[in-house]
Amino acid sequence: MSEQRLPFDPIAEARRHWEAHGWVDAAPGMAAVTSVMRAQQILLARIDDVLREVGLTFARYELLRLLGFSSAGSLPLMVIGSRLQVHPTSVTSVVDRLEEQGLVRRLPHATDRRVKLAELTDEGRRLVDDATARLNETVFQAPGLDPDDVELLIELLRRLRRDAGDF
């Protein structure tokens, strides 16, 4: 299904309606939040197109990439959840799927029997490196903004995340 381009900016139109209804103080925030949400949809669709080709979701890719960056190629599941900022149940689910694909394996921790590790397999490393190269080429090197605007966006969103208690 091909998407039809609108002849106007629907978020600007929503802002106009917000202001017309007397919500002038909230209108800029509504437009900003809605714009970020729509931008997230656009970027996630681009990422999903790339990752679908290699049989991954973004959640699976993130976990594989995190393991690939770790010095040992493995991390405790609780550390993965903390670093990816997701619930432990979500980590377990993603690790289950990656294990089914042969991309990670669960291991016991060497000194703490309560801790389970997720370890990247050789196939997982090959796949995440391939996926990263594809994402770099098709999404990350050209996210849709010029380099100065990319840096400004990173800083603005960093402040929003910091003030929300993200870090």
C-alpha positions as CSV (number, residue, x, y, z in Angstrom):
1,M,0.0,0.0,0.0
2,S,1.5,3.3,-1.0
3,E,1.1,6.2,1.3
4,Q,-0.4,9.4,-0.1
5,R,1.3,12.7,0.7
6,L,-0.9,15.3,2.3
7,P,-1.0,18.7,0.7
8,F,-0.5,20.3,4.2
9,D,1.3,19.6,7.5
10,P,-1.2,17.8,9.7
11,I,0.6,18.6,12.9
12,A,0.7,22.3,12.0
13,E,-3.1,22.0,11.3
14,A,-3.6,20.3,14.7
15,R,-1.7,23.1,16.3
16,R,-3.9,25.6,14.6
17,H,-7.0,23.8,16.0
18,W,-5.4,23.6,19.5
19,E,-4.9,27.4,19.4
20,A,-8.4,28.0,18.0
21,H,-9.9,26.0,20.9
22,G,-8.1,28.2,23.4
23,W,-5.3,25.8,24.3
24,V,-2.6,28.3,23.2
25,D,-0.2,27.5,26.0
26,A,-0.4,23.7,25.2
27,A,-0.2,24.0,21.4
28,P,3.6,24.2,21.0
29,G,4.1,21.2,23.4
30,M,1.4,19.2,21.6
31,A,3.1,19.9,18.2
32,A,6.5,19.0,19.6
33,V,5.4,15.7,21.2
34,T,3.3,14.8,18.1
35,S,6.3,15.6,15.8
36,V,8.7,13.5,17.9
37,M,6.2,10.6,17.8
38,R,5.7,10.9,14.0
39,A,9.5,11.1,13.5
40,Q,9.9,8.0,15.6
41,Q,7.4,6.2,13.3
42,I,9.3,7.3,10.2
43,L,12.7,6.2,11.5
44,L,11.4,3.0,12.9
45,A,9.8,2.1,9.5
46,R,13.2,2.7,7.8
47,I,15.0,0.6,10.4
48,D,12.4,-2.2,10.2
49,D,12.8,-2.3,6.4
50,V,16.5,-3.0,6.8
51,L,16.3,-5.4,9.7
52,R,13.5,-7.4,8.1
53,E,15.9,-8.4,5.3
54,V,18.1,-10.1,7.9
55,G,15.4,-11.5,10.1
56,L,15.6,-9.2,13.0
57,T,13.4,-6.8,14.9
58,F,14.8,-3.6,16.4
59,A,14.6,-5.0,19.9
60,R,16.6,-8.1,18.8
61,Y,19.1,-5.9,17.0
62,E,19.7,-3.7,20.0
63,L,20.3,-6.7,22.2
64,L,22.7,-8.3,19.7
65,R,24.6,-5.0,19.2
66,L,24.9,-4.5,23.0
67,L,26.4,-7.9,23.3
68,G,28.7,-7.3,20.4
69,F,30.0,-4.2,22.1
70,S,30.7,-6.0,25.4
71,S,34.3,-7.1,25.8
72,A,33.3,-10.7,26.6
73,G,30.5,-10.9,24.1
74,S,28.2,-11.7,27.0
75,L,26.3,-9.8,29.7
76,P,24.0,-10.7,32.6
77,L,20.3,-10.4,31.6
78,M,19.7,-7.8,34.3
79,V,22.5,-5.6,32.9
80,I,21.0,-5.9,29.5
81,G,17.7,-4.7,30.8
82,S,19.3,-1.8,32.5
83,R,21.4,-0.7,29.5
84,L,18.5,-1.0,27.1
85,Q,16.1,0.5,29.6
86,V,13.6,-2.3,29.2
87,H,11.7,-4.5,31.7
88,P,13.3,-7.9,32.6
89,T,10.4,-9.7,31.0
90,S,11.1,-8.0,27.7
91,V,14.8,-9.0,27.9
92,T,13.8,-12.6,28.6
93,S,11.4,-12.6,25.6
94,V,14.0,-11.2,23.3
95,V,16.7,-13.5,24.5
96,D,14.3,-16.5,24.0
97,R,13.8,-15.4,20.3
98,L,17.4,-14.9,19.7
99,E,18.3,-18.2,21.3
100,E,15.7,-19.9,19.0
101,Q,17.5,-18.3,16.0
102,G,20.9,-19.5,17.2
103,L,22.2,-16.0,17.7
104,V,22.7,-16.0,21.5
105,R,22.9,-18.7,24.1
106,R,22.2,-18.6,27.8
107,L,25.0,-19.4,30.2
108,P,25.3,-19.6,34.0
109,H,27.4,-17.0,35.6
110,A,30.8,-18.3,36.7
111,T,30.5,-17.2,40.3
112,D,26.8,-16.4,41.0
113,R,24.3,-19.2,40.3
114,R,21.4,-16.7,40.4
115,V,22.7,-14.8,37.4
116,K,22.1,-15.8,33.8
117,L,24.2,-14.5,31.0
118,A,23.3,-14.0,27.4
119,E,26.3,-14.7,25.1
120,L,26.6,-13.8,21.4
121,T,27.2,-16.8,19.1
122,D,29.5,-16.5,16.1
123,E,26.4,-16.5,13.9
124,G,24.9,-13.7,16.1
125,R,28.1,-11.7,15.7
126,R,28.1,-12.1,11.9
127,L,24.5,-11.1,11.7
128,V,24.7,-8.1,13.9
129,D,27.8,-6.8,12.1
130,D,26.0,-7.2,8.8
131,A,22.8,-5.5,10.1
132,T,24.9,-2.7,11.5
133,A,26.6,-2.1,8.2
134,R,23.3,-2.0,6.4
135,L,21.8,0.4,9.0
136,N,24.8,2.6,8.9
137,E,24.6,2.8,5.1
138,T,20.8,3.3,4.7
139,V,19.6,5.0,7.9
140,F,22.3,6.3,10.3
141,Q,24.6,8.0,7.9
142,A,21.6,9.9,6.4
143,P,18.9,10.3,9.0
144,G,17.1,13.0,7.1
145,L,18.7,16.1,8.7
146,D,21.9,17.9,8.0
147,P,24.8,17.2,10.4
148,D,24.4,20.4,12.4
149,D,20.7,19.7,12.9
150,V,21.5,16.1,13.9
151,E,23.8,17.4,16.6
152,L,21.2,19.9,17.8
153,L,18.5,17.2,17.9
154,I,20.8,14.9,19.9
155,E,21.4,17.7,22.4
156,L,17.8,18.7,22.7
157,L,16.6,15.1,23.2
158,R,19.5,14.4,25.6
159,R,18.2,17.3,27.8
160,L,14.7,15.9,27.6
161,R,15.8,12.4,28.6
162,R,18.1,13.7,31.4
163,D,15.3,15.9,32.8
164,A,12.9,12.9,32.7
165,G,15.4,10.9,34.8
166,D,16.7,8.7,32.0
167,F,20.2,9.1,33.3
